[in-house]
Amino acid sequence: MPTLPNLNTPCADLTAKSNNTEFQSKMTELSQDAAGFYETGRVMYKTSPSYDPKVSGGVDSNGNSTLELPYDPVRIPNITGFMHCHLNRMDLPLLRTLSIQDTYDIDFDLKEGDYLKDTQNQLNSYIGTWKYEGNGKTLILRIQKIEMFYNGISENYRDKLLITYKYIKNGNTLVDNLNAPIITTFKNIESETGKKYGTFGLSRNESFLTGSLTDIPLNILTNAEIHPTNPTNGTFTKIKIYYNGMISTRGNPDSFYVGKPTFELPNSVELIKQ
């Protein structure tokens, strides 16, 4: 398995959250409820339930927005942060079209409305249907390229790979989202619907994919990597997928996971292009 980055840093934590579909869904919900300048927010915890109910703020006597977040004092040691939003606008107009390589400049500043385009079509080799079979399990990934996928949190656009999957165990189909409709943003997408989709983009060194998807049988949202096997001039017929349990969110109570594996979906397995 490839060496994973140090995850105990603010940047890694922010990256994990930006790739987390449940986090994006919760933020979208807040932004939809914020009335332009009124704020909405909630407390986040590392144990289930991961999010407190949303709370709406108001305006003080000086016309400034205010927000006071109540929290469970018993769960103070498990608080991981707070999210709030005072945005209530639709997708931004396009500001600049940039390449992924442009982001490597030390002075690069990604702005709202920017579009990071796959100018060299490096994502294209991953497009298609990929299949793993073994140990009584079958995992089929459908990977589609979505141009200008909109991120409602950072409010910009990127070319992304959208992943849906079918999972069969001992002859029983446990998940089949292969033909789920294409989406171009998680904004306005319900949390349960968002679980059907994984989104991936190129890693910083451009040699593999990073992103997140949900292990639906166990209701675990996890960061993941997809690596090509023996690529030649950017083409390959096999990929390997790794789920990163160090950056994952369990959606069920802790008692649900007692005696269960870290992931139900086959992990660290090789899939062949169909």
C-alpha positions as CSV (number, residue, x, y, z in Angstrom):
1,M,0.0,0.0,0.0
2,P,1.3,3.5,-0.8
3,T,2.6,5.7,1.9
4,L,-0.2,7.9,3.2
5,P,0.3,11.6,4.1
6,N,0.5,12.8,7.7
7,L,-3.1,13.4,8.5
8,N,-2.7,15.1,11.8
9,T,-2.3,18.6,10.4
10,P,-4.8,21.4,9.8
11,C,-4.3,21.3,6.0
12,A,-4.9,17.5,6.0
13,D,-8.0,18.0,8.1
14,L,-9.3,20.7,5.8
15,T,-8.6,18.5,2.7
16,A,-10.5,15.7,4.3
17,K,-13.5,17.8,5.0
18,S,-13.6,19.3,1.5
19,N,-13.7,15.8,0.1
20,N,-16.3,14.6,2.6
21,T,-19.7,14.3,1.0
22,E,-21.5,14.4,4.3
23,F,-19.6,17.5,5.3
24,Q,-20.4,19.1,2.0
25,S,-24.1,18.2,2.4
26,K,-24.2,19.7,5.9
27,M,-22.6,22.9,4.6
28,T,-25.0,23.1,1.7
29,E,-27.9,22.7,4.1
30,L,-26.5,25.6,6.2
31,S,-26.0,27.8,3.1
32,Q,-29.5,27.2,1.9
33,D,-30.9,28.3,5.3
34,A,-28.7,31.3,5.7
35,A,-30.6,34.4,4.5
36,G,-27.8,36.3,2.8
37,F,-26.3,37.7,6.1
38,Y,-28.0,35.5,8.8
39,E,-25.7,32.8,9.9
40,T,-26.5,29.1,10.5
41,G,-24.2,26.6,12.1
42,R,-23.7,23.4,14.1
43,V,-21.2,21.7,16.3
44,M,-19.2,18.7,15.0
45,Y,-18.1,15.7,17.0
46,K,-15.7,12.8,16.4
47,T,-18.2,10.3,17.8
48,S,-21.7,9.5,16.5
49,P,-23.8,11.5,16.0
50,S,-21.2,13.5,14.2
51,Y,-23.2,16.7,13.9
52,D,-25.5,18.6,16.2
53,P,-28.8,19.9,14.8
54,K,-28.4,23.2,12.8
55,V,-29.0,26.5,14.7
56,S,-29.9,29.8,13.1
57,G,-28.5,33.2,14.1
58,G,-29.8,36.7,13.8
59,V,-28.8,40.3,13.7
60,D,-27.6,42.5,16.6
61,S,-28.5,46.1,17.2
62,N,-25.6,47.2,15.0
63,G,-26.8,45.2,12.1
64,N,-24.1,42.5,12.4
65,S,-24.9,38.9,12.1
66,T,-24.7,36.8,15.3
67,L,-24.7,33.1,16.0
68,E,-24.5,31.3,19.3
69,L,-24.0,27.5,19.1
70,P,-25.3,25.4,22.0
71,Y,-23.4,22.2,22.6
72,D,-23.6,19.0,24.7
73,P,-21.3,19.6,27.7
74,V,-20.9,15.8,28.2
75,R,-19.4,15.6,24.7
76,I,-16.9,18.4,25.0
77,P,-13.9,16.1,24.7
78,N,-15.3,14.8,21.4
79,I,-15.9,18.2,19.8
80,T,-13.8,18.4,16.5
81,G,-15.0,21.9,15.4
82,F,-17.8,24.1,14.4
83,M,-19.2,24.9,10.9
84,H,-21.2,28.0,10.0
85,C,-22.3,29.7,6.9
86,H,-23.8,33.0,5.9
87,L,-23.9,32.4,2.2
88,N,-27.0,32.1,0.1
89,R,-26.0,32.3,-3.5
90,M,-26.2,30.1,-6.5
91,D,-23.2,28.9,-8.5
92,L,-20.7,31.6,-9.2
93,P,-19.9,32.8,-12.8
94,L,-16.6,31.6,-14.2
95,L,-13.7,33.8,-13.2
96,R,-10.6,32.1,-14.6
97,T,-9.8,28.8,-16.3
98,L,-6.6,27.3,-14.9
99,S,-4.7,24.0,-15.3
100,I,-4.0,21.7,-12.4
101,Q,-0.3,22.5,-12.9
102,D,-1.1,26.2,-12.2
103,T,-1.9,25.4,-8.6
104,Y,1.7,24.3,-8.0
105,D,3.0,27.8,-8.0
106,I,3.9,28.8,-4.4
107,D,2.0,32.1,-4.8
108,F,-1.1,30.5,-6.3
109,D,-4.4,31.6,-4.8
110,L,-7.5,29.8,-5.8
111,K,-10.4,32.2,-6.0
112,E,-14.2,31.9,-6.0
113,G,-15.3,31.2,-9.5
114,D,-12.0,29.7,-10.7
115,Y,-12.2,26.6,-12.9
116,L,-9.4,24.0,-12.6
117,K,-9.5,22.2,-15.9
118,D,-7.9,18.9,-16.8
119,T,-6.1,20.6,-19.7
120,Q,-3.9,17.5,-20.4
121,N,-6.8,15.0,-20.2
122,Q,-5.0,13.1,-17.5
123,L,-8.2,11.9,-16.0
124,N,-9.4,10.2,-19.2
125,S,-7.5,7.0,-18.7
126,Y,-9.5,6.2,-15.6
127,I,-12.9,6.5,-17.4
128,G,-14.8,3.3,-17.8
129,T,-16.0,0.2,-15.9
130,W,-13.7,-1.6,-13.6
131,K,-14.3,-5.0,-11.9
132,Y,-12.8,-7.0,-9.0
133,E,-13.8,-10.6,-8.2
134,G,-12.5,-12.6,-5.3
135,N,-13.3,-14.1,-1.9
136,G,-17.0,-14.3,-2.6
137,K,-17.1,-10.6,-3.4
138,T,-17.6,-8.6,-6.6
139,L,-17.0,-4.8,-6.8
140,I,-17.7,-2.9,-10.0
141,L,-16.8,0.7,-10.3
142,R,-18.2,3.0,-13.0
143,I,-16.0,6.1,-13.4
144,Q,-17.2,9.1,-15.4
145,K,-15.5,12.4,-16.0
146,I,-17.5,15.5,-15.0
147,E,-16.3,18.8,-16.4
148,M,-16.7,21.9,-14.1
149,F,-17.9,20.0,-11.1
150,Y,-19.0,22.7,-8.7
151,N,-17.7,22.8,-5.1
152,G,-20.3,24.6,-3.0
153,I,-17.9,25.0,-0.1
154,S,-14.9,26.6,-1.8
155,E,-17.2,28.0,-4.6
156,N,-15.1,27.0,-7.6
157,Y,-15.1,24.4,-10.3
158,R,-12.9,21.4,-11.1
159,D,-12.9,18.6,-13.5
160,K,-13.7,15.5,-11.4
161,L,-14.2,11.8,-11.8
162,L,-17.6,10.7,-10.5
163,I,-17.7,7.1,-9.2
164,T,-20.7,4.9,-8.6
165,Y,-20.5,1.2,-7.8
166,K,-22.2,-2.2,-7.5
167,Y,-21.2,-4.5,-4.7
168,I,-22.1,-8.2,-4.6
169,K,-21.4,-10.6,-1.7
170,N,-21.9,-14.3,-1.8
171,G,-24.3,-13.8,-4.7
172,N,-26.4,-11.1,-3.0
173,T,-26.4,-7.6,-4.4
174,L,-25.9,-5.3,-1.5
175,V,-25.4,-2.0,-3.4
176,D,-26.2,-1.1,-7.0
177,N,-25.7,2.6,-7.9
178,L,-24.0,2.0,-11.2
179,N,-26.7,3.8,-13.2
180,A,-27.3,6.6,-10.7
181,P,-28.0,9.9,-12.6
182,I,-24.9,12.1,-13.2
183,I,-24.5,15.0,-10.8
184,T,-22.4,18.1,-11.3
185,T,-22.3,19.3,-7.7
186,F,-23.3,18.2,-4.2
187,K,-25.1,21.4,-3.6
188,N,-28.8,20.8,-3.0
189,I,-28.1,17.1,-2.9
190,E,-29.6,15.2,0.0
191,S,-27.1,13.4,2.2
192,E,-28.6,10.0,1.5
193,T,-28.4,10.7,-2.3
194,G,-24.9,12.0,-2.0
195,K,-23.7,8.6,-0.5
196,K,-24.2,7.1,-3.9
197,Y,-21.3,9.0,-5.4
198,G,-17.6,9.2,-4.9
199,T,-15.5,12.1,-6.4
200,F,-11.9,11.9,-7.3
201,G,-9.2,14.1,-8.8
202,L,-5.4,13.9,-9.5
203,S,-3.0,13.7,-6.6
204,R,-0.4,16.5,-6.2
205,N,2.2,14.4,-8.0
206,E,-0.3,13.5,-10.7
207,S,0.4,9.7,-10.5
208,F,-2.8,8.6,-8.9
209,L,-6.3,9.7,-7.7
210,T,-7.4,11.0,-4.4
211,G,-11.0,11.5,-3.2
212,S,-13.7,10.0,-1.1
213,L,-16.6,7.5,-1.3
214,T,-19.1,5.9,1.1
215,D,-18.9,2.2,2.1
216,I,-22.7,2.1,2.0
217,P,-23.2,-1.3,3.8
218,L,-21.4,0.1,6.8
219,N,-22.4,3.7,6.2
220,I,-18.8,4.9,6.4
221,L,-17.6,7.9,4.4
222,T,-13.8,7.5,3.8
223,N,-11.0,9.1,1.9
224,A,-9.5,6.8,-0.7
225,E,-6.8,6.5,-3.3
226,I,-6.9,4.9,-6.7
227,H,-3.6,3.9,-8.3
228,P,-3.0,2.7,-11.8
229,T,-1.1,-0.6,-12.1
230,N,1.9,-0.6,-14.4
231,P,0.9,2.5,-16.5
232,T,2.5,2.9,-19.9
233,N,2.5,6.4,-21.4
234,G,-0.5,7.3,-19.3
235,T,-2.6,4.2,-20.2
236,F,-3.4,1.1,-18.1
237,T,-5.9,-1.7,-17.8
238,K,-5.8,-2.3,-14.0
239,I,-6.2,0.0,-11.0
240,K,-5.9,-0.6,-7.3
241,I,-8.2,1.1,-4.7
242,Y,-7.2,1.8,-1.1
243,Y,-9.6,3.1,1.6
244,N,-8.0,5.3,4.3
245,G,-9.5,4.5,7.7
246,M,-7.6,7.3,9.3
247,I,-9.8,9.9,7.5
248,S,-13.3,8.4,7.7
249,T,-16.7,9.3,9.2
250,R,-19.0,6.6,10.7
251,G,-22.6,7.4,10.1
252,N,-24.1,4.9,12.6
253,P,-23.9,4.6,16.4
254,D,-20.6,3.1,17.7
255,S,-22.5,0.0,18.9
256,F,-23.4,-0.8,15.2
257,Y,-19.7,-1.4,14.4
258,V,-18.9,-3.8,17.2
259,G,-17.6,-7.0,15.6
260,K,-17.7,-5.6,12.1
261,P,-14.7,-5.1,9.7
262,T,-13.1,-1.8,9.1
263,F,-14.7,-1.7,5.7
264,E,-17.2,-4.0,4.0
265,L,-16.1,-3.1,0.5
266,P,-13.0,-5.0,-0.8
267,N,-10.0,-2.9,0.1
268,S,-6.5,-2.9,-1.4
269,V,-7.8,-4.9,-4.4
270,E,-7.0,-4.7,-8.1
271,L,-9.8,-4.0,-10.6
272,I,-9.6,-4.8,-14.3
273,K,-11.0,-2.6,-17.0
274,Q,-14.0,-4.2,-18.7
